Amino acid sequence: MEGVKEIVDYGVIGILLLMSVVSVGVALERWLFLRKVKPEEFRSRQELEIELTKGLHLIATVGANAPYVGLLGTVLGIMLTFYTIGSHGFVNTKEIMVGLALALKATAVGLLVAIPSVVLYNLLLRKVKVLIALWEAENGG
C-alpha cells in the first residue's frame, strides 16, 4: 500500500501541477494576444470569436477538473489511512496522520489549481466579450 502514498504524492500532485502550468501558460498567452488584437482587422464576428477564444477551453477544463483530481488524491489518502488501520490492528497515530495529511494536501492543491484557473478564464472571457462588442459596434452587427 506504500505505492498509494507515492501515487498521491507524485502522481496526483504532479498532475495538478502540470494542469496549473498549462492553465497559467495558456492564460498568459491569451492575455498577451488579447492586448494586441485589433477587432477591426476581422471580416466577420465568427472569425474574430474563433481567434479570441482559442485555448480558453483548456483553462476552463483545468478549472472544472482540478477539484476532482484533488478529490481522487483525497480518496486515495483516506484509503491508505484505512488500510494502515486495518493491517496493523491498532491505531498508530503517526501512520494515520500521514494518510490524512496526504488526503488534505491533495484537496488543497486541487483547489489551489482550480480557483485561479476559473478566475483567469472569467477575466479572459470578459475581455473577449468586450472585444466582440467593440467589433459589433464598429460593424453594425
Secondary structure, DSSP 4 states (H G I P E B T S, - for coil): -HHHHHIIIIIIHHHHHHHHHHHHHHHHHHHHHHHH--GGG-SSHHHHHHHHHTTHHHHHHHHHHHHHHHHHHHHHHHHHHHHHHHHHSS--HHHHHHHHHHHHHHHHHHHHHHHHHHHHHHHHHHHHHHHHHHHHHHHT-
